Amino acid sequence: AFSLFHRSQPRLAPALPADQLAVVLPIQDDSGDAELGRAGIGGILSDAFVQMLADCPTLYIVSPLLLSDVSRTLGAAVGHLGRDLSLARKVAQRAGGNAMLSGSFSRVGRTYVLSASLTELPSERLRATFRAESQSIDSLLQDLTGAISEKIREQLRAGGKDEVAGVATASVDAYARYVRGRDLAVERNFGGAVPELKAALEIDPGMALAWSELSRVYWALGDGEAARSAGSKASTLMGRVNGTERA
């Protein structure tokens, strides 16, 4: 297999299934778009990368939740790492990563642009740079993260066909509400998570990840009937999620 990464086992690193490991960190929003900024487009793009790359057989993507936990131990918010790459590299290594995907999201006229780079750690050797464009807010998640994920997979592919998964939803608004709901659930604010997840599903009823998260939240609230109903809906949409989320 083509090996991009070297083995490292810093403190807090997870038990690795292989010697190839990547870390996805939030993308910095430099678009100046107030609406996308309120939606948290940088974090949404990063989360979309996690979904896109999770099934790549030569990668192990560190959980965004672990990255958030590690950031807090260092006194930083994970959403601020895009502007401080030195701190971002420290978080990546503390989380067990020996590579970092970083980038910036910008807008030129009516064109949305995502520029990203893949860097080895701790050597900081640049392995590759990527660029993708989109002309529409309605397709920018798939256009940007899909195109770059495919290029990353091409560099790492050891043979055979490896398809890029589809993004969880094409709607930035639905993704933003899902992320807020999931974050509230992580903070154990399950009551606050429900309306956010429901709002995501009102925008995109076919968002399997939101149904699955809603089911987990209802279980945490002790509402088994609602949890089973949401879980059943998620099960009917499993064709829209990657293998990791399906498991």
C-alpha positions, -999 to 999 in steps of 0.1 A, spaced: 0 0 0 11 36 -7 21 50 27 18 87 33 21 87 70 45 75 97 36 60 130 33 81 161 17 75 195 14 107 214 -6 111 246 -43 108 241 -39 90 208 -65 63 200 -57 27 193 -50 27 156 -63 0 132 -34 7 108 -2 28 105 -19 53 83 -37 81 100 -51 115 90 -67 143 110 -93 166 96 -94 200 112 -119 229 106 -116 248 74 -111 286 79 -139 307 65 -124 337 46 -155 342 24 -168 373 41 -203 359 35 -223 368 66 -250 342 61 -225 313 56 -205 326 85 -235 324 108 -241 289 96 -206 279 106 -195 270 71 -159 262 81 -170 235 106 -196 222 81 -170 217 54 -147 200 79 -175 177 90 -183 169 54 -147 159 48 -150 135 77 -180 119 60 -164 118 26 -131 103 37 -143 79 64 -146 49 41 -111 54 25 -93 21 33 -59 38 36 -70 64 61 -82 65 96 -100 98 103 -98 110 139 -132 119 154 -141 156 154 -153 150 190 -118 139 200 -103 169 183 -127 191 203 -118 174 235 -81 178 229 -85 214 219 -102 221 252 -73 205 271 -51 231 254 -74 260 262 -86 265 226 -118 261 207 -116 237 178 -133 263 155 -104 287 160 -76 263 148 -79 274 112 -63 308 121 -35 293 142 -19 265 123 8 261 150 -18 253 176 -37 232 150 -6 210 145 -3 206 182 -39 195 185 -36 171 156 -5 154 171 -20 153 206 -51 136 190 -29 109 175 -25 124 140 6 123 118 -10 143 90 -32 174 89 -58 185 63 -61 223 66 -76 249 42 -96 280 36 -130 287 21 -134 319 1 -156 336 -24 -146 354 -56 -176 371 -71 -202 344 -74 -176 316 -73 -170 297 -40 -134 284 -37 -120 258 -13 -82 255 -10 -67 228 11 -33 212 19 -22 179 33 8 181 56 28 154 73 34 157 110 56 164 129 79 171 99 55 197 85 63 184 50 37 195 25 24 164 6 -2 180 -17 -24 210 -23 -59 210 -36 -84 235 -50 -121 231 -59 -148 256 -70 -185 258 -70 -209 282 -86 -239 276 -64 -246 276 -26 -270 247 -33 -242 224 -44 -211 238 -28 -208 211 -1 -207 183 -27 -188 203 -53 -160 214 -29 -155 185 -5 -164 158 -31 -138 170 -56 -110 174 -31 -118 141 -13 -116 123 -47 -81 138 -53 -70 128 -18 -82 93 -24 -64 91 -57 -31 99 -40 -37 72 -13 -53 45 -35 -35 12 -33 -54 -3 -61 -90 -11 -70 -119 13 -72 -126 35 -42 -157 57 -46 -163 89 -27 -194 89 -5 -220 115 -10 -223 144 14 -249 140 42 -271 168 28 -268 194 0 -283 220 23 -259 242 43 -288 252 66 -297 216 73 -261 207 80 -257 237 103 -288 227 124 -276 191 125 -241 201 137 -256 224 164 -279 196 175 -251 171 177 -229 195 196 -257 201 221 -261 163 225 -223 159 232 -227 186 259 -256 164 273 -281 191 265 -305 166 249 -336 188 253 -319 215 234 -307 191 207 -341 179 197 -354 212 181 -322 217 162 -322 182 148 -359 185 139 -352 217 122 -325 200 101 -350 173 91 -377 199 82 -352 213 57 -340 179 44 -362 150 55 -338 126 38 -308 135 60 -300 100 75 -274 113 99 -299 137 115 -325 109 120 -298 87 136 -287 114 159 -323 123 168 -329 86 177 -299 86 200 -311 118 217 -345 104 223 -330 73 239 -310 96 262 -342 114 271 -359 81 279 -385 83 250 -381 48 236 -411 52 212 -398 83 196 -363 68 195 -375 37 177 -395 58 152 -365 80 143 -342 50 142 -365 33 118 -365 63 95 -327 64 96 -326 27 87 -346 34 55 -320 60 45 -288 40 52 -279 41 15 -271 78 20 -244 73 47 -209 60 47 -199 26 61 -186 40 94 -218 59 101 -239 28 90 -220 7 115 
